[in-house]
């Protein structure tokens, strides 16, 4: 790891922190800096590299330690599947009607879920919390920082997406209720029908506005309008290869900005995913094969997607895999053949890109949020521990 020149400038001590001497994974094209200094000011990274430290500056000596961007988990249910709460008190799924894009996870997140502390202990500083997969459309997600606070102050993007689901879950749940969907065909029809109704709603709303006539709003339809325009991502839960293909088919019909969430059998159609320029969030691979559609789950998936040029990040789907084990998921993907730097980028840079937040988080660069994790050894070494976690430049976790 070669020493690099500084990015940005920092000549005044002021309120700055100088994190010196660490082996820094910046997440850039040449990602490792050896013995580098990270300058933090007003919650942002001001400079990184071979930076002079002014006399009297606040210095944090990280010699012999590793520094990474704060990890990012792009798919969790943290705060709505709360640690230690009984099933009847969990808030991730309103399984009354299969189409419910108007529901907002931000209205259900419990910021005192102890899993937020677990996230910080695992070096995770940013995550997306989503509705569950019981409905064909389950509601709107939110991206938050993991330092516990008032939810609005934790929020980075709200809403961050509309969450959808294909495959076993909605079919099982609504089949028992004798309602659509009873089959995968039914799920796809419900999805298409919702978007067609939203298109018709938009036309009527626009027509009423031009004529100056009153128009009765519908919150369900309102929630789908930014999805139709591409402003808001449509994130589709699917494991099996046929469900992935259906998701791409439906999303393409309506010109949606979409991603495949889980992508368990993505390795089986990786060339096609690359052709379609699909983005995927892969996981929870550390879990067991708890249902039929997980029977082809393998740690080879990230490697195969990488080899075919498919954009992906690695996720825990917390609480399916505990949030603090996100780095373990990356290390197991590395053990299965994913290159080392790619494994780290899959839980930093690529996760930020997946969420559309790479201009703010996911790498250590001038102007980015100072979300950092300090490790006792290489992050992908199972013996390494998180010693410090910074969110917006403040140390919010420190191991005794």
N, C-alpha and C positions, 0 to 999 in steps of 0.2 A: 504494500500500500504506500504509494508515493505521496509526499507532502505537496500540497497544491497552494497556489496563490489565493489571496482573499477575494471573496465576492462581496461587493458593497464596501462601505468605509465605516470606520469607527475610531475616532481620535480623541473623544472626550469621555471621561469616566462617567460623570453624571449619575443617573439611576441605572446605568447598564450593569448587566451581569456578564462576566467573562468565564465561560465554561472551557477550561483549558486542558490540553494534553490527551484528550480521548481519541480513540479510533472511530471516526465518524462515518457513518453510512448516510450520505446525503440523499440518495435516491436518484441522482442525476445520471447522465450518460456514462461518466467515469466516476462511479459512486463512492469510492472509499478515499478518505483523507486520513493520513496517519499523523498523530500528534497535533491535531488541529484545534483551533479555538472557535467556539460558537459564541457570538455576541448577541445578547438578548436585550431589547429595550422596548418598553411600552407594549409588552405582550407579543412582539414580533421578533423574527430573526433579522438582525441588522447586518450581520456579516458572518462568514464562515470560511475558515482556512488559516493561512499563516498571518494572523492579525497581531499587531503590537498591542501590548496591554499597558495602559497608562498607569503611572504611579498613583496609588491610593484607590485603584478600582476594586470593585467587589469581584473577587475571584473564587470560582468553584473548581478545585483541582480534581480532574477526572483521569489523571495519569494511569495507564494500564487498564482502563475501562473502555467499554464500547458505548457509542451513542447512536441511536437511530431516531428517525421521526417517530412520533407517537403512532402506535399501530391503529389501524382503522378496520372495523368490522362492518361491512356493508349490508349485512342481513342478520338481524337479531329480533328478539321479542322482549328485550330487557324493559323492565318497568311495567309491562302488561302481563307477562308471566312472571310473577314475583316469587323470589326465593322464599321457600318455607310456607307459602300460602296454600290453602286447600284449593282443589280444582274449582269449587263453586265460587271462589273469590278472584278468579283470573279473568282478565278483561280483553283478551286478544281476539275473540270471535263472538259476534252477534249472529248466531245461526238460526235466524228466523226467516229471512228472505235471502236468496242466493246472490242477488245483485244489490250491493250496499256501498257504492263508492263514496257516499257522502259522510261516512263515519270517519272520525279523526282520532288517530292514536294519541295525539297530543292531549286530548281531553281525558285520557285514561292513564297516562304514564304516572307512576308513583315514584317520585324522585328519591325517596328514601329506601328504595329497593337496594338491599345490601350488595347486589350484583354490580352496582356502579363502583363500589369500593373494590370488588374483585377485579373489575376491569382495570382500574388504576394500578393495582398490584401486578397485573399482567402486562403493563405497558400500553394498554388500549386507551386512547385519549378521545376518540371520536367514533361514533357508530350510528347506524340507521336502525331505528326500531319500527317494526311493521305489524300490521294486523296479521292474524293467523291465516291458515289456508283452508278453513272450513267452508268459505263461500267462493263462488266464482269471481266475485269482486268483493273484497273484504273491507276496503276503506283506504285512508290516506296515511302514509308513513311520515316519519319525521327524523331528521338528522340532529343529533345532540352531541355536545361535549360530555365527558363522563364525570366531571367534577359536579357533585350533587349540589343543587341550587333550586331556586324557583324555575319551573320548567321553561318558561319563556326566556330566561337568561341562559339556560343550557342550550336552547335551540339554535341550530345553525341554519337549517332549511326546514320550513314548515308551511305547507306540506312539501314533502320531498318526492312523492310519487303517489300513484294509485296501485294498490296491491291486488293481484288477481291470482287465480289458481286453476289448474287443470289436473287431471289424473284422479287418483283414488279418493282423496279427501272429500271434495264436494259431492261426488257420486255416492259415496257411502252414507254421508250425513243426510242428504236430501232423498235418497232412495228409501231410507227408513221412514221419512216423513211422507212418502208417496207424492213427492213434488218433483218438478224439474230441478236439477238434472238426475236422471236415473242412469245415464250412460255418458260416455265421453262426447258423443254427438250432441247430447243435450247441453253439456257445458259450453261447447263451441257455439251452439245456437244462441244461448243466453248472452254470451259475450257479444256476438254480432248484433243481436237484437238491441242490446243496450246502447251500442254505438250508433245504430241507425236512428233510434229514438232521440238520442242526443243531437244528431245532425238535424233532424226535423225540428226539434226544440230550438236549435240555434237559428234556423231559417225563420221560424215564427217570431222569435225575439227580435231579430234584425228587422223584420218587416214591421213589427209594432213600433220599433224605435223610429223608423223612417216616417211612419205615419203619425207619430206622436200619440199613439194609443197606449193604454195601460196593458201591462203584461204580467201574468201570474207566474212568479218564479217557482222553480222546482229544484230543491237543493241536490237531489240525486243527479239531475241532468246538469246542473251547474258544475258539479264535481267532475264531470266527464269532458266539459268543454276545453279546459287546458290540456287534457290528454289528446283530444282530437287535433288541437293546434300544434302539438309537439312541444309545448311549453313545459309540460309535466310528464315525467317518465311513467311508463306502464310496466310494472315489474311482475312477471308471470312465473309463479311456482310451477315447475314441472320437472319430473325425474326421468320418465321413460322417453325413449327416442321418438315415439309417435306423438307423445304430448308436446315435446319440444317442436316437432315439425308443425303441429297444429297451431301452437303459439306463434311461430314465425309467420305462418300462413295468414292467420287472422290479423296480426299486427301489420303485416304488409298490405293487406286489403284496405286498411284505413290509414296507412301512412304514419304509423305511430312511432314515437321514440320509446323503444322498449328494451328490456333485458330478460334473459332467461335466469331464473333464480333456482339454484340447486344443480341443474344440468348434469344429473347423475350419470346418464348414458351418453353424455356429450362426446366422449372419446370414440363412440361407435359411429358417429356421423361428423367427425371433426372437419373433414374436407368440405362438407356441405355448409357447416356453420361458418367456416372461413369465407366461402363463396358468398354467403348471405351477409357477411360482416356483422355477425351476431356478437353481442357482449354477454358474458355469463358471470354469475357469482356461484362458485363451486363449493359445495359442502351441504350438510355436515358429514364429512367423510370419516370422522373419528367415531361416529355413532355405529350402532349395530344395524343389521338388515332387518328392521322391525316390520316391514311390510313387503309385499310382492314387488312393487315397483323399485325397490332398492336392491334387488338380487344381483345386479351387475355393478354395484358400487365398488370402486377401486381407487387406490392412490395413484394409479396411472393416469387418471383423467387430466389433472393439471399439466403433466408432462406432454401428453398427446395434444392437448389444446395449444400449448406453447409451440410445439413442433409444427403445427399447422397455421400458426399466426393468428389464432383466435384470442381476442382480448378477454381476460378473465381476472377475477380476484378470488381470494380464498376466504370463506366465512365459517362461523361456528353454528349459526342458527340458534344461538342461545335462547332457551336453556337446554336445547338438545345436546349441545356440547358446551360446557361452561365457558363463559367469555374469557376467563383468564388463560385458557388453553389455545387461544388463537395462534400464538407463536408455535405451539406444539404442532398444530395442523400444518403450518408452513414448513416446519422441520421434517415432518413425515413426507410431505410432497417432495422436499429436497432429497430425502433418502430414497424415494422412488424414482429419482432421475431428473427432477426439475432442477435446473442450474441454481446455484446458491443465491446469486443476486436476484434472479427471477422470483425465487421463493420469498425473499424479503420484500421485493416490490409488490408481490401479490397481496400483501397485508399493509402496504403503505401507499406507494404511488398509484398502483393500478386500482386499488380500492377507492382512492380519492377520485380518479378518473371515472370510475363506475358511477360515483355519486355526483359527478359534475362539479367537484370541488377542488380540482388539482391546482387551481390558481390560489388556493388558500391553505390547504393542508396536504399531507402525504409526502413531503420532502423537506429537507433542511436547506433553505435558500432565502436570499434577501427578500424581505417583504412578506414571507409566509408566517402563519401563526407559529409561535414558539411552543409547539407541542412536541415534547421530547421524551424519550425513554433512555435511561442509563442502565447498562447491563454489566454484570460482574465478568462476563466472558462473551464469546460470540453468541449472538441471540439464537442461532439455530442449534447450539450445543445444549442438550437437555440438562446439563449441570449448571447452566447460567441462570442467574436470578436478576430480576429487576430491582435495582437499588434506589432509583429516584425516578419519579414521573413528573413532568412539567406540563401544565395546561395553560395556554396563553401566557407563558413566561413565568408562572408561579409554580413553585414546588408544592404539589398537592398530595404526593405520596413519598414516603421515605422508609426504606426497610431498616429495622433496628439492627 
